[in-house]
Amino acid sequence: MDTITPLKYENNALNLLDQRELPLVEKWISCTALEDVATAIETMVVRGAPAIGCAAAYGYWLGVAALEPWPGNAADYQAAVAPVSSRLGATRPTAVNLFWAIEAMEGVAYEHDRRAMLSALLERAHTITRDDLSACRAMGDFGASRLPSGRISVLTHCNAGALATAGYGTALGVIRSLHGQGRLEMAYADDTRPRQQGARLTVWELHHDGIPVTLVPDTAAGHLLKSGKVQAVVVGADRIAANGDAANKIGTYMVALAAKAHGVPFFVAAP
């Protein structure tokens, strides 16, 4: 199933879907320099940890491509690119994927030939993006297999979808796979206050892909779970602790408590 993506690399530029404008306007911003990407991350043009990591990888490439003069040895190269890493790292200090992507780009071995080095960095950025998309699809299929059997309805909170990743999504990836199997009756999306990621982003992207979706206020989630209309809850996560605990957007804890109270299975889908 083809889905939307929040970022596209074309003609030496990273194009980002401006998520601040959704759902009313579908606007793309072209980033041709490191500072463009850094500002886009800071201002939430792009959001969601996996998507931020992918964007940062391309931002790193743009920063290195702009180096003048080209460093003549590995030591000079490391010194020259340090500000690139620092600038990207300062954009979203809590985003784990951001620093993972920066480290992955830093790990590309230095090439004396500028063209070869830039080619290697660009391929690494492409690989990070492709791997994230592949992981989301695998996660979606696995997650769908763990949900209750038959046709079911699922509640989700915030946006853990294609817009937060390289495409397909984590929690919404599970919903997409469920829909692709013909087993999704309805996806319910909390509006997710105060930034309304559910209302603005989750509903928009599911509707965009032709997946049945109903928006509900955060305050109605408990009653919805009590009603018996929902057979599972699937959410994403901002952070996973070493013991398996998950931290997610404001309001997720209340949904988890309500799901437990009414015997509805609660799942976290995260890379």
Disulfide bonds with the S-S distance in Angstrom:
none
